[in-house]
Amino acid sequence: MRQRYLALLSVFASLPAMALTFQTRLENIEWKVEGDQFECRLSQPITDFGAGEFVRRAGEQATFRLKANGYSLASGSATLIAAAAPWQPGRGDLNLGAVKVSSGEVPFNTNQAQAGRLIAGLMEGRSPVIRHVLRDGGGAMEIRLLPVKFSKAYGDFQQCTAKLLPMNFEQVRQAEIGFPGGGIDLDPQAKRRLDTVLAYMKADPTVNRVELDGHSDNSGNRLTNRDLSRRRALAVMDYLKAQGVPEEQITVRFHGEQYPLVPNTNNANRARNRRVNIHLDRVAEQKPAVAPAAAPAPAPAPVSAPTATPIQTPTPSGTPPAKA
């Protein structure tokens, strides 16, 4: 018996390591669409692993990522594949390249081009497949999503993305308003740019600080240029105020010709230097400290009535006091 047991062990040890596969059963496949003005997500839960999801942020194209719920992947790289369906003879798998893998809740995130090709593949019935070598080197991991019900879910995803803001916070927080004509008036392009900034601020009330820095070229004298930069910054501030931004949230600075973007060597460069830079920020509101209530003054101690002391009438010296 012992020899048979050892023989079985040697057989199993000689077998190639099996791939660990995560895939939801066909009858349980579902796609979920969630989102708001800032981000839309199209996801498929993966049994015992987490989820695979397409994410599109405002101002960007979609990417594809994995979310691991309590499962840790080894750092390294994985191969992304748009696998052909078994019922599609003559079609081969499409290798979409390598993707970096790291530890954490979101260990895998593609670029926009790879996500676009995955979406196109899903519309054709292909399955997104991620193949990754296990941490201990003892085998491979395969994570697979299925294209079942994808077409309808993708339509809902497109409806969500149609409502996204034109830009996200990282894109809108640093804006530049140009004054190519050399004056202080906002042209239509500047107003469109400001309207984009305002749209984001109205959607995200946590953005509560605006810093405006006015600049000029070096065409005039320093005092004139400094005043021009001030008036340009004030023109931007007036536009923001007219659209509902409180003045106390706006900080205005002006620098004249001191900080050019490019050398003032030709007309095109000077036009670029005539600008107002906008910086948005989120600043936590400081609540005024509440002074502690004053402790009540201690009640005055009761005053005892004075004790009457009998008064003796003095008598002449040597004369004893009279007896009662």
Secondary structure, DSSP 8 states (H G I E B T S, - for coil): -HHHHHHHHHHHHHS----EEE---GGG---EEEE-SSEEEEEEEETTTEEEEEEEETTS--EEEEEESS----SEEEEEEEE--TTSTT---EEEEEEEE-SSS--EE--HHHHHHHHHHHHTT-EEEEEEE-TTSS-EEEEE---TTHHHHHHHHHHHHTTS-SS-HHHHSEEEEE-TTSSSS--HHHHHHHHHHHHHHHH-TT--EEEEEEE--SSS-HHHHHHHHHHHHHHHHHHHHHTT--GGGEEEEE-TTSS-SS-SSSHHHHHHHSEEEEEEE-----------------------------------TT------
